[in-house]
Amino acid sequence: MTQVAARPQAGETTAPDGGGNGVRGKGLGGNSVGLLGSAVIGVSTVAPVYCLTSTLGSTAGEVGLQMPAVFLAGFLPMLLVAFAYRELNKAVPDCGTSFTWTVKAFGPRLGWMCGWGLVIATIIVLSNLAGVATSFFWLLAGQVTGSDSVAALDHNKAVHILTCLTFIAAATAISYRGMTATKGVQYALVGLQLVVLAVFVAMAAQKAHSGDFATSVHFSWQWLNPFAVKSFASFTAGLSLSIFMYWGWDTCLTTNEETIGSEKTPGRAALIAMVVLVGSYLATAVAAQMAVGSGAKGLGLANPETSDNVFAALAGPVMGNVLGIALFVAVLASAAASLQTTFIPVARTVLAMSTYEALPVSYARVHPRFKTPGRATVTAGVATGVFYAVMSLVSEHVLVDTIYALGLMICFYYALTAFACAWYFRGDLLRSPRNFVFKGLFPVLGGALLTAVFCKTLIDMWNPAYGSGSAVFGVGSVFVIGVGILLLGVVIMLMMQRRSPAFFRGEILTKETPALVVED
């Protein structure tokens, strides 16, 4: 195979990955994050407290007391895919992650679409996180001041949008200043989340033991049995929700060029983050169910009046008025922390795509002082603010349906990355049992599971009842939006193909199979 020399941007150096395969250095600040910092950033991006308050009720409504089992089931494909990320990062530690690796495995077009899936999913999540942070900010302000009129400011559209844009601007500024600033903020915010969550779990278990609530139930190991779910449809619906709860751990990998020990540390950090997340989710699910049950009455988790924000309903009854405010603070901290770290993957993916000329090269600029993808970060912030403001003013239903369509993009690019791992290492799989399991078997299983969820979600989205209940010519709006976003990516890719034919001919980032990967 003929290799084409990489053409670094001004002020940058090439950084071959050991095979002379065109991977470029990008000028990011190296050795800025260690193992702990990387794991904390991964946990922060997922936003565990926010995910729990917004998903506990919905999942309980779908699967009842089997919610802990579904959380474990959702963890499985993510764990399998995490092994794929770890192995690919060892061979090609590039901040483009899914984009770069899929290009190397399947070629430029499928790789470009994988990168598009990551970027657009992240923009949607950023807008949602900003909206949640805004709502909890005014809710908390109302709790602290004891004023319903202050809490009601969240329903004033102008105030809500202005506050939301302020959160986005602040998060963009912190991300713009580099990984050192990001890491310092995250230690405090993630620490606060986990401490408050641990207190909630302890107090909920105590309330269950004392029988303070009429809906309390005794713990049963049957809660961990996924086969006890009442129907396959309910199981897949709950599984889709639980998969979303783990999304974002791969941020550990997008900081690989800024991490100490870039070949090994990001993969280890991702696995640590996954363990922390599944432990937190299981403990909270079990304690909450023991305290109030999973029914639809009273404080039950599936009560439709409170299921969208479980912690708002349980904060006072479980933790009391004073500590209950701490739970509100934790949810706000969770959304704000994730808002800030979620800029990391989108900015670095855009940086990588621009560096390899898959996007306009102007986005490949790195700030000379902060060593961050400055233009890409600011652009992501502007895009998030514009998207949220426009959607809020035009149609709340479209905004809700766009968030529902998010799962489609997540499964799309995670599954592609998992399959890319097995295909990239296809010539290496039979060298050892370890290679076969971690580079082939686990990634393929993870990719297959996510593909199944992708297809099932696609079918469910066709029904107008999915999401906000709106439809376009009889087809569910969520389906139209989800598929439409992916097709928009195809259109933009064709436009970039005319502008940057060298990348799409495979002359810049080469497609290949490694002859040998050195083992630990």
Order of alpha helices (4+ residues) and beta strands (2+ residues): alpha-alpha-alpha-alpha-alpha-alpha-alpha-alpha-alpha-alpha-alpha-alpha-alpha-alpha-alpha-alpha-alpha-beta-beta-alpha-alpha
